[in-house]
Amino acid sequence: MGKENGQHHMDEDSAKSSKTTTEAAAKRLPGSRNGKAQGELAELAFMHKAASLGFGVAKPYGDNRRYDFILEAGGRLSRVQVKSTQSAFGRGYRVHSHGNTRFGKTTYTPEEIDFLVAHIHGENIWYVVPAYAIVNRDGLCLYPHGSRKNAGRFEQYREAWHLMK
């Protein structure tokens, strides 16, 4: 009986902890209660940003491709994967550069996407990173406010929308 009560107590604590984490996340991004909802909001923000910059924006039917959008500019088409973050990671932010497949988590390749576009939600900062710059990387560490020496390797891609034109 003691073990059962102890297990029950641990389950309640876990549920409370999970609820607290979920509530904190919802406060950070209004309307978002989970990662999928946050991703959907990031995609909406991306469509608005890209269209306002003059890109043609197409959303493929379904979600069985490794890219989220196709952008058109000057007759050129680009396959774009959109990622977002709102949580600080040390002095910067971290976004994943992998997706989930039936084989588990796999990093994006230049054969699958042309660009990974990362959005830092709370700061409304965008990084337009060519696929070749993320090869064999599980994630990107972004430092929009500066960082230690050599840690800002992706700053050259901050707001680099011109790379898609």
Buried (B, 14 or more C-beta within 10 A) or exposed (E): EEEEEEEEEEEEEEEEEEEEEEEEBBEEBEEBEEEEBBBBBBBEBBBEBBEEBEBEBEEEEEEEBBBBBBBBBEEEEBBBBBBBBBEEEEBBBBBBBBBEEEEEEBBBEBEBBBBBBBBBBEEEBBBBBBBEBBEEBEBBBBBBEEBEEEBBEBBEBBEBBEEBE
